């Protein structure tokens, strides 16, 4: 149990285009999901907390208009990188916290590697 | 800001040697979690520590949570090549959102 998927696993796009990344919890429901980005050989940086049915909570320094988050159901959150630029190239990882499991554990997706040309 | 410090950044050991990574938070944590990330992979949950002074063991891995709930350590006894990867601690400050703030990780290399 506790499987989280991400799609796509990698994407290459041109500068100025928008890219949508999906995060799905496959065998549990998650009111709360999290989005992180990770630069090579660096730590995971929390970008935002995605809440089903309400607005996402963004960390300081993360542009909400740049990184649009939608959490339309208890099993799906999406991150859209709008007007992507080369500096947005990174590894984006989502995680989900199961509802009603009595645990704070987050389960991570496999990540999406974004390359902006 | 995100204030979870982790040292060392890199550790190279001979197989059979012990390994320890340390985590320190500037604020008291509700709980601390440890994750392992293999090269090219995603973080995999190892354990969560909640109580002050808590010690948990998983085979050769020993996890400790400090009395003040601000620091933690992961100790691996007699490392094996399968232990290779980056070990991250992640602190939860107890907000209702359950956000985790990750340390920068310790990259462990084990020489056979």
HADDOCK unambig.tbl for C-alpha pairs under 7 A between the chains (distance, minus, plus):
assign (segid A and resid 42 and name CA) (segid B and resid 104 and name CA) 6.07 0.50 0.50
assign (segid A and resid 43 and name CA) (segid B and resid 102 and name CA) 6.59 0.50 0.50
assign (segid A and resid 43 and name CA) (segid B and resid 103 and name CA) 6.49 0.50 0.50
assign (segid A and resid 43 and name CA) (segid B and resid 104 and name CA) 4.37 0.50 0.50
assign (segid A and resid 43 and name CA) (segid B and resid 105 and name CA) 6.15 0.50 0.50
assign (segid A and resid 44 and name CA) (segid B and resid 102 and name CA) 6.10 0.50 0.50
assign (segid A and resid 46 and name CA) (segid B and resid 101 and name CA) 6.81 0.50 0.50
assign (segid A and resid 104 and name CA) (segid B and resid 98 and name CA) 6.97 0.50 0.50
assign (segid A and resid 108 and name CA) (segid B and resid 42 and name CA) 6.83 0.50 0.50
assign (segid A and resid 108 and name CA) (segid B and resid 43 and name CA) 6.39 0.50 0.50
assign (segid A and resid 108 and name CA) (segid B and resid 44 and name CA) 6.98 0.50 0.50
assign (segid A and resid 109 and name CA) (segid B and resid 42 and name CA) 6.92 0.50 0.50
assign (segid A and resid 110 and name CA) (segid B and resid 41 and name CA) 6.67 0.50 0.50
assign (segid A and resid 110 and name CA) (segid B and resid 42 and name CA) 5.24 0.50 0.50
assign (segid A and resid 111 and name CA) (segid B and resid 42 and name CA) 6.53 0.50 0.50
